[in-house]
Amino acid sequence: MKMTKKLDETFNITPTEISVDESEVVVGVDREKPDRLTQDDITKDYEYTRGNLYSIIEKGQEAINGILELAQESEMPRAYEVAGQLIKSVSDATDKLMDLQKKLKDVNEEQQKGPNTVNNALFVGSTAELQKLLKSGISEKSK
């Protein structure tokens, strides 16, 4: 308590007491996480990412034009190197834009499919027992 009094005096603040009712205290609250994103969330994220990629590509193209002019005027190898790096960066951004299209298509297909149910039947026994079982099943169906 002595340390808090010194801090209160140092910062020129007055301490306040907070009373907490034990019935109101909640420990370890589990928040529900959505299992799947809604179509609206996916669309918003897609549009936001797409807009950012378009902006990056456009700014990169402007930077390429500027650095190419500078490189031609100065004829410095470093300017051409930077131009090459910019061209690669813009090319990577356009590839990411195409990947975004593919990912959106995959997500939409996955949501349309829904969960897959696989039912596997397993027979444990000899082939003779399996043949007897099959014969008795066929004879019952024919009746």
N, CA and C atoms as a LAMMPS dump frame, in Angstrom:
ITEM: TIMESTEP
0
ITEM: NUMBER OF ATOMS
429
ITEM: BOX BOUNDS ff ff ff
-5.0000000000000000e+02 5.0000000000000000e+02
-5.0000000000000000e+02 5.0000000000000000e+02
-5.0000000000000000e+02 5.0000000000000000e+02
ITEM: ATOMS id mol type element x y z
1 1 1 N 0.82 -1.194 0
2 1 2 C 0 0 0
3 1 3 C 0.862 1.255 0
4 2 1 N 2.036 1.176 0.602
5 2 2 C 2.898 2.346 0.664
6 2 3 C 3.319 2.777 -0.73
7 3 1 N 3.605 1.787 -1.588
8 3 2 C 4.054 2.094 -2.938
9 3 3 C 2.947 2.799 -3.724
10 4 1 N 1.704 2.355 -3.575
11 4 2 C 0.608 2.991 -4.302
12 4 3 C 0.369 4.405 -3.809
13 5 1 N 0.577 4.653 -2.499
14 5 2 C 0.418 6.017 -1.979
15 5 3 C 1.468 6.936 -2.573
16 6 1 N 2.693 6.431 -2.69
17 6 2 C 3.757 7.236 -3.282
18 6 3 C 3.452 7.537 -4.758
19 7 1 N 2.938 6.544 -5.458
20 7 2 C 2.587 6.753 -6.863
21 7 3 C 1.438 7.748 -7.001
22 8 1 N 0.459 7.628 -6.096
23 8 2 C -0.664 8.571 -6.118
24 8 3 C -0.182 9.994 -5.908
25 9 1 N 0.755 10.159 -4.977
26 9 2 C 1.291 11.488 -4.709
27 9 3 C 2.144 11.984 -5.875
28 10 1 N 2.917 11.097 -6.464
29 10 2 C 3.794 11.475 -7.576
30 10 3 C 2.992 11.947 -8.775
31 11 1 N 1.932 11.209 -9.087
32 11 2 C 1.123 11.542 -10.253
33 11 3 C -0.036 12.487 -9.927
34 12 1 N -0.106 12.899 -8.659
35 12 2 C -1.122 13.83 -8.212
36 12 3 C -2.54 13.348 -8.557
37 13 1 N -2.805 12.117 -8.139
38 13 2 C -4.131 11.546 -8.363
39 13 3 C -4.713 11.106 -7.037
40 14 1 N -6.043 11.013 -7.012
41 14 2 C -6.701 10.526 -5.806
42 14 3 C -7.208 9.118 -6.081
43 15 1 N -6.919 8.215 -5.182
44 15 2 C -7.352 6.833 -5.403
45 15 3 C -8.866 6.69 -5.272
46 16 1 N -9.415 5.819 -6.08
47 16 2 C -10.838 5.504 -5.981
48 16 3 C -10.977 4.019 -5.757
49 17 1 N -11.974 3.66 -4.988
50 17 2 C -12.202 2.253 -4.712
51 17 3 C -13.345 1.76 -5.582
52 18 1 N -13.157 0.573 -6.095
53 18 2 C -14.184 -0.05 -6.929
54 18 3 C -14.668 -1.284 -6.195
55 19 1 N -15.962 -1.328 -5.969
56 19 2 C -16.515 -2.497 -5.314
57 19 3 C -17.085 -3.421 -6.385
58 20 1 N -16.777 -4.675 -6.244
59 20 2 C -17.22 -5.663 -7.218
60 20 3 C -18.062 -6.697 -6.495
61 21 1 N -19.243 -6.904 -6.996
62 21 2 C -20.116 -7.932 -6.452
63 21 3 C -19.645 -9.268 -7.023
64 22 1 N -19.42 -10.256 -6.175
65 22 2 C -18.892 -11.536 -6.629
66 22 3 C -19.825 -12.236 -7.601
67 23 1 N -21.099 -11.968 -7.52
68 23 2 C -22.035 -12.62 -8.438
69 23 3 C -21.9 -12.071 -9.852
70 24 1 N -21.269 -10.9 -9.982
71 24 2 C -21.108 -10.307 -11.305
72 24 3 C -19.797 -10.686 -11.967
73 25 1 N -18.885 -11.277 -11.225
74 25 2 C -17.582 -11.628 -11.77
75 25 3 C -17.726 -12.864 -12.646
76 26 1 N -17.239 -12.742 -13.857
77 26 2 C -17.296 -13.864 -14.789
78 26 3 C -15.874 -14.201 -15.184
79 27 1 N -15.495 -15.438 -14.987
80 27 2 C -14.139 -15.865 -15.293
81 27 3 C -14.19 -16.839 -16.467
82 28 1 N -13.283 -16.66 -17.41
83 28 2 C -13.171 -17.595 -18.532
84 28 3 C -14.388 -17.627 -19.417
85 29 1 N -14.777 -16.497 -19.918
86 29 2 C -15.949 -16.442 -20.777
87 29 3 C -15.602 -17.058 -22.124
88 30 1 N -16.39 -18.023 -22.563
89 30 2 C -16.209 -18.625 -23.876
90 30 3 C -17.039 -17.856 -24.879
91 31 1 N -16.377 -17.314 -25.854
92 31 2 C -17.098 -16.615 -26.905
93 31 3 C -17.245 -17.553 -28.076
94 32 1 N -18.417 -17.531 -28.637
95 32 2 C -18.66 -18.409 -29.769
96 32 3 C -17.928 -17.888 -30.992
97 33 1 N -17.226 -18.794 -31.649
98 33 2 C -16.556 -18.447 -32.885
99 33 3 C -17.384 -19.026 -34.022
100 34 1 N -17.62 -18.224 -35.024
101 34 2 C -18.389 -18.773 -36.13
102 34 3 C -17.584 -19.844 -36.853
103 35 1 N -18.237 -20.965 -37.15
104 35 2 C -17.552 -22.05 -37.841
105 35 3 C -17.212 -21.648 -39.268
106 36 1 N -18.115 -20.948 -39.882
107 36 2 C -17.916 -20.544 -41.266
108 36 3 C -18.16 -19.052 -41.404
109 37 1 N -17.449 -18.479 -42.337
110 37 2 C -17.684 -17.079 -42.644
111 37 3 C -18.971 -16.956 -43.429
112 38 1 N -19.652 -15.871 -43.231
113 38 2 C -20.862 -15.655 -44.014
114 38 3 C -20.461 -15.169 -45.396
115 39 1 N -21.355 -15.3 -46.335
116 39 2 C -21.083 -14.867 -47.706
117 39 3 C -20.815 -13.363 -47.746
118 40 1 N -21.484 -12.616 -46.861
119 40 2 C -21.278 -11.174 -46.81
120 40 3 C -19.847 -10.841 -46.373
121 41 1 N -19.332 -11.573 -45.361
122 41 2 C -17.958 -11.365 -44.901
123 41 3 C -16.963 -11.681 -46.003
124 42 1 N -17.192 -12.765 -46.689
125 42 2 C -16.289 -13.174 -47.766
126 42 3 C -16.293 -12.134 -48.876
127 43 1 N -17.454 -11.628 -49.217
128 43 2 C -17.56 -10.622 -50.27
129 43 3 C -16.86 -9.334 -49.867
130 44 1 N -17.047 -8.904 -48.622
131 44 2 C -16.389 -7.681 -48.143
132 44 3 C -14.869 -7.835 -48.176
133 45 1 N -14.375 -8.966 -47.672
134 45 2 C -12.931 -9.206 -47.659
135 45 3 C -12.371 -9.249 -49.069
136 46 1 N -13.1 -9.907 -49.954
137 46 2 C -12.66 -10.012 -51.349
138 46 3 C -12.576 -8.635 -51.994
139 47 1 N -13.606 -7.83 -51.822
140 47 2 C -13.63 -6.502 -52.433
141 47 3 C -12.537 -5.607 -51.853
142 48 1 N -12.315 -5.702 -50.542
143 48 2 C -11.274 -4.897 -49.895
144 48 3 C -9.891 -5.294 -50.422
145 49 1 N -9.625 -6.585 -50.458
146 49 2 C -8.328 -7.065 -50.928
147 49 3 C -8.126 -6.738 -52.394
148 50 1 N -9.167 -6.903 -53.172
149 50 2 C -9.083 -6.611 -54.602
150 50 3 C -8.788 -5.129 -54.836
151 51 1 N -9.458 -4.27 -54.085
152 51 2 C -9.22 -2.836 -54.203
153 51 3 C -7.791 -2.461 -53.83
154 52 1 N -7.282 -3.082 -52.754
155 52 2 C -5.905 -2.81 -52.347
156 52 3 C -4.911 -3.274 -53.41
157 53 1 N -5.147 -4.439 -53.973
158 53 2 C -4.24 -4.932 -55.014
159 53 3 C -4.26 -4.034 -56.241
160 54 1 N -5.452 -3.568 -56.638
161 54 2 C -5.535 -2.64 -57.774
162 54 3 C -4.75 -1.363 -57.472
163 55 1 N -4.881 -0.857 -56.26
164 55 2 C -4.168 0.362 -55.876
165 55 3 C -2.658 0.144 -55.916
166 56 1 N -2.219 -0.98 -55.391
167 56 2 C -0.788 -1.293 -55.394
168 56 3 C -0.264 -1.403 -56.819
169 57 1 N -1.022 -2.05 -57.68
170 57 2 C -0.594 -2.223 -59.069
171 57 3 C -0.508 -0.877 -59.777
172 58 1 N -1.519 -0.033 -59.583
173 58 2 C -1.514 1.281 -60.24
174 58 3 C -0.35 2.144 -59.754
175 59 1 N -0.125 2.177 -58.444
176 59 2 C 0.992 2.961 -57.908
177 59 3 C 2.326 2.393 -58.372
178 60 1 N 2.412 1.088 -58.456
179 60 2 C 3.634 0.452 -58.941
180 60 3 C 3.918 0.802 -60.388
181 61 1 N 2.867 0.854 -61.208
182 61 2 C 3.051 1.225 -62.609
183 61 3 C 3.518 2.675 -62.737
184 62 1 N 2.976 3.559 -61.907
185 62 2 C 3.431 4.956 -61.912
186 62 3 C 4.901 5.04 -61.494
187 63 1 N 5.272 4.265 -60.476
188 63 2 C 6.661 4.264 -60.012
189 63 3 C 7.593 3.701 -61.081
190 64 1 N 7.141 2.68 -61.798
191 64 2 C 7.952 2.112 -62.878
192 64 3 C 8.199 3.161 -63.959
193 65 1 N 7.132 3.865 -64.345
194 65 2 C 7.3 4.906 -65.376
195 65 3 C 8.307 5.961 -64.933
196 66 1 N 8.211 6.38 -63.671
197 66 2 C 9.129 7.395 -63.159
198 66 3 C 10.567 6.911 -63.092
199 67 1 N 10.771 5.692 -62.6
200 67 2 C 12.142 5.193 -62.465
201 67 3 C 12.755 4.889 -63.825
202 68 1 N 11.929 4.478 -64.79
203 68 2 C 12.465 4.245 -66.136
204 68 3 C 12.923 5.55 -66.78
205 69 1 N 12.165 6.632 -66.579
206 69 2 C 12.596 7.941 -67.088
207 69 3 C 13.906 8.35 -66.442
208 70 1 N 13.99 8.168 -65.119
209 70 2 C 15.205 8.514 -64.395
210 70 3 C 16.381 7.663 -64.877
211 71 1 N 16.138 6.385 -65.087
212 71 2 C 17.212 5.493 -65.533
213 71 3 C 17.709 5.883 -66.921
214 72 1 N 16.801 6.253 -67.804
215 72 2 C 17.21 6.642 -69.158
216 72 3 C 17.978 7.962 -69.145
217 73 1 N 17.567 8.884 -68.298
218 73 2 C 18.246 10.177 -68.229
219 73 3 C 19.627 10.062 -67.589
220 74 1 N 19.705 9.287 -66.507
221 74 2 C 20.975 9.199 -65.776
222 74 3 C 21.885 8.099 -66.297
223 75 1 N 21.31 7.113 -66.952
224 75 2 C 22.04 5.944 -67.451
225 75 3 C 22.84 5.264 -66.341
226 76 1 N 22.271 5.246 -65.143
227 76 2 C 22.927 4.6 -64.012
228 76 3 C 22.414 3.169 -63.873
229 77 1 N 23.31 2.217 -63.683
230 77 2 C 22.891 0.817 -63.55
231 77 3 C 21.962 0.586 -62.355
232 78 1 N 22.185 1.307 -61.268
233 78 2 C 21.352 1.129 -60.069
234 78 3 C 19.9 1.506 -60.366
235 79 1 N 19.667 2.533 -61.154
236 79 2 C 18.303 2.938 -61.502
237 79 3 C 17.612 1.838 -62.298
238 80 1 N 18.359 1.197 -63.192
239 80 2 C 17.769 0.084 -63.952
240 80 3 C 17.49 -1.117 -63.051
241 81 1 N 18.363 -1.327 -62.072
242 81 2 C 18.144 -2.422 -61.134
243 81 3 C 16.863 -2.194 -60.326
244 82 1 N 16.677 -0.97 -59.856
245 82 2 C 15.472 -0.622 -59.096
246 82 3 C 14.237 -0.777 -59.985
247 83 1 N 14.344 -0.362 -61.245
248 83 2 C 13.213 -0.506 -62.17
249 83 3 C 12.852 -1.978 -62.334
250 84 1 N 13.864 -2.811 -62.448
251 84 2 C 13.615 -4.252 -62.563
252 84 3 C 12.923 -4.814 -61.336
253 85 1 N 13.344 -4.362 -60.163
254 85 2 C 12.711 -4.822 -58.927
255 85 3 C 11.259 -4.356 -58.836
256 86 1 N 11.011 -3.137 -59.27
257 86 2 C 9.63 -2.626 -59.273
258 86 3 C 8.754 -3.419 -60.229
259 87 1 N 9.294 -3.726 -61.395
260 87 2 C 8.531 -4.505 -62.37
261 87 3 C 8.187 -5.869 -61.786
262 88 1 N 9.144 -6.496 -61.097
263 88 2 C 8.879 -7.792 -60.468
264 88 3 C 7.813 -7.665 -59.385
265 89 1 N 7.876 -6.602 -58.594
266 89 2 C 6.888 -6.406 -57.528
267 89 3 C 5.481 -6.229 -58.094
268 90 1 N 5.357 -5.457 -59.153
269 90 2 C 4.042 -5.249 -59.777
270 90 3 C 3.549 -6.555 -60.391
271 91 1 N 4.461 -7.3 -60.989
272 91 2 C 4.087 -8.596 -61.559
273 91 3 C 3.585 -9.541 -60.471
274 92 1 N 4.247 -9.544 -59.314
275 92 2 C 3.8 -10.379 -58.197
276 92 3 C 2.415 -9.96 -57.704
277 93 1 N 2.172 -8.654 -57.687
278 93 2 C 0.857 -8.164 -57.244
279 93 3 C -0.236 -8.605 -58.21
280 94 1 N 0.055 -8.596 -59.502
281 94 2 C -0.962 -9.052 -60.466
282 94 3 C -1.201 -10.547 -60.318
283 95 1 N -0.143 -11.315 -60.007
284 95 2 C -0.326 -12.749 -59.751
285 95 3 C -1.199 -12.965 -58.516
286 96 1 N -0.995 -12.145 -57.502
287 96 2 C -1.815 -12.257 -56.289
288 96 3 C -3.271 -11.935 -56.584
289 97 1 N -3.493 -11.013 -57.5
290 97 2 C -4.862 -10.679 -57.889
291 97 3 C -5.539 -11.883 -58.547
292 98 1 N -4.804 -12.569 -59.385
293 98 2 C -5.359 -13.768 -60.026
294 98 3 C -5.575 -14.883 -58.991
295 99 1 N -4.643 -15.029 -58.049
296 99 2 C -4.81 -16.027 -56.987
297 99 3 C -6.027 -15.725 -56.138
298 100 1 N -6.294 -14.45 -55.929
299 100 2 C -7.466 -14.044 -55.158
300 100 3 C -8.741 -14.514 -55.846
301 101 1 N -8.79 -14.381 -57.159
302 101 2 C -9.954 -14.849 -57.919
303 101 3 C -10.147 -16.358 -57.72
304 102 1 N -9.042 -17.097 -57.809
305 102 2 C -9.115 -18.554 -57.668
306 102 3 C -9.56 -18.941 -56.254
307 103 1 N -9.021 -18.256 -55.242
308 103 2 C -9.388 -18.559 -53.858
309 103 3 C -10.86 -18.276 -53.602
310 104 1 N -11.376 -17.187 -54.158
311 104 2 C -12.794 -16.873 -53.983
312 104 3 C -13.654 -17.963 -54.627
313 105 1 N -13.251 -18.4 -55.8
314 105 2 C -13.984 -19.465 -56.482
315 105 3 C -13.976 -20.742 -55.643
316 106 1 N -12.808 -21.092 -55.069
317 106 2 C -12.702 -22.29 -54.235
318 106 3 C -13.569 -22.188 -52.986
319 107 1 N -13.586 -21.021 -52.36
320 107 2 C -14.395 -20.832 -51.149
321 107 3 C -15.873 -20.954 -51.482
322 108 1 N -16.297 -20.362 -52.59
323 108 2 C -17.704 -20.446 -52.975
324 108 3 C -18.104 -21.878 -53.3
325 109 1 N -17.235 -22.624 -53.963
326 109 2 C -17.54 -24.03 -54.263
327 109 3 C -17.622 -24.854 -52.988
328 110 1 N -16.722 -24.571 -52.046
329 110 2 C -16.71 -25.303 -50.787
330 110 3 C -17.988 -25.059 -49.996
331 111 1 N -18.466 -23.824 -50.002
332 111 2 C -19.69 -23.52 -49.269
333 111 3 C -20.906 -24.155 -49.933
334 112 1 N -20.895 -24.264 -51.241
335 112 2 C -22.026 -24.855 -51.941
336 112 3 C -22.078 -26.364 -51.729
337 113 1 N -20.92 -26.984 -51.626
338 113 2 C -20.876 -28.433 -51.443
339 113 3 C -21.426 -28.85 -50.093
340 114 1 N -21.035 -28.136 -49.068
341 114 2 C -21.458 -28.505 -47.724
342 114 3 C -20.607 -29.653 -47.213
343 115 1 N -20.994 -30.227 -46.098
344 115 2 C -20.186 -31.302 -45.527
345 115 3 C -20.324 -32.597 -46.326
346 116 1 N -19.238 -33.321 -46.424
347 116 2 C -19.244 -34.615 -47.099
348 116 3 C -19.436 -35.71 -46.07
349 117 1 N -20.306 -36.646 -46.356
350 117 2 C -20.524 -37.77 -45.47
351 117 3 C -20.008 -39.023 -46.147
352 118 1 N -19.153 -39.748 -45.459
353 118 2 C -18.582 -40.971 -46.006
354 118 3 C -19.033 -42.112 -45.11
355 119 1 N -19.703 -43.071 -45.715
356 119 2 C -20.138 -44.26 -44.984
357 119 3 C -19.351 -45.449 -45.505
358 120 1 N -18.532 -46.02 -44.672
359 120 2 C -17.738 -47.181 -45.048
360 120 3 C -18.287 -48.396 -44.316
361 121 1 N -18.516 -49.447 -45.066
362 121 2 C -18.953 -50.702 -44.46
363 121 3 C -17.748 -51.622 -44.384
364 122 1 N -17.596 -52.288 -43.264
365 122 2 C -16.446 -53.146 -43.05
366 122 3 C -16.937 -54.511 -42.594
367 123 1 N -16.486 -55.54 -43.287
368 123 2 C -16.838 -56.905 -42.908
369 123 3 C -15.598 -57.571 -42.353
370 124 1 N -15.73 -58.106 -41.156
371 124 2 C -14.61 -58.828 -40.553
372 124 3 C -15.005 -60.291 -40.51
373 125 1 N -14.29 -61.071 -41.254
374 125 2 C -14.566 -62.5 -41.307
375 125 3 C -13.86 -63.115 -42.501
376 126 1 N -14.115 -64.401 -42.696
377 126 2 C -13.468 -65.104 -43.798
378 126 3 C -14.288 -64.931 -45.069
379 127 1 N -13.688 -65.306 -46.196
380 127 2 C -14.405 -65.207 -47.467
381 127 3 C -15.567 -66.179 -47.51
382 128 1 N -15.427 -67.326 -46.858
383 128 2 C -16.52 -68.306 -46.819
384 128 3 C -17.724 -67.721 -46.075
385 129 1 N -17.466 -67.055 -44.96
386 129 2 C -18.548 -66.432 -44.197
387 129 3 C -19.206 -65.308 -45.01
388 130 1 N -18.396 -64.56 -45.755
389 130 2 C -18.932 -63.489 -46.59
390 130 3 C -19.826 -64.06 -47.681
391 131 1 N -19.405 -65.172 -48.301
392 131 2 C -20.218 -65.799 -49.347
393 131 3 C -21.543 -66.297 -48.781
394 132 1 N -21.518 -66.906 -47.6
395 132 2 C -22.749 -67.364 -46.967
396 132 3 C -23.683 -66.191 -46.69
397 133 1 N -23.11 -65.091 -46.18
398 133 2 C -23.897 -63.907 -45.872
399 133 3 C -24.523 -63.338 -47.139
400 134 1 N -23.753 -63.26 -48.196
401 134 2 C -24.269 -62.735 -49.458
402 134 3 C -25.359 -63.637 -50.028
403 135 1 N -25.163 -64.945 -49.984
404 135 2 C -26.174 -65.88 -50.497
405 135 3 C -27.467 -65.785 -49.698
406 136 1 N -27.348 -65.679 -48.385
407 136 2 C -28.563 -65.598 -47.564
408 136 3 C -29.266 -64.267 -47.81
409 137 1 N -28.526 -63.187 -48.084
410 137 2 C -29.111 -61.894 -48.385
411 137 3 C -29.808 -61.904 -49.726
412 138 1 N -29.232 -62.562 -50.708
413 138 2 C -29.83 -62.637 -52.048
414 138 3 C -31.09 -63.493 -52.021
415 139 1 N -31.042 -64.603 -51.298
416 139 2 C -32.213 -65.475 -51.239
417 139 3 C -33.368 -64.809 -50.497
418 140 1 N -33.08 -63.992 -49.502
419 140 2 C -34.146 -63.278 -48.766
420 140 3 C -34.782 -62.21 -49.65
421 141 1 N -34.026 -61.567 -50.512
422 141 2 C -34.559 -60.531 -51.385
423 141 3 C -35.447 -61.114 -52.468
424 142 1 N -35.109 -62.332 -52.911
425 142 2 C -35.896 -62.954 -53.982
426 142 3 C -37.253 -63.439 -53.509
427 143 1 N -37.465 -63.59 -52.208
428 143 2 C -38.73 -64.068 -51.657
429 143 3 C -39.775 -63.034 -51.693
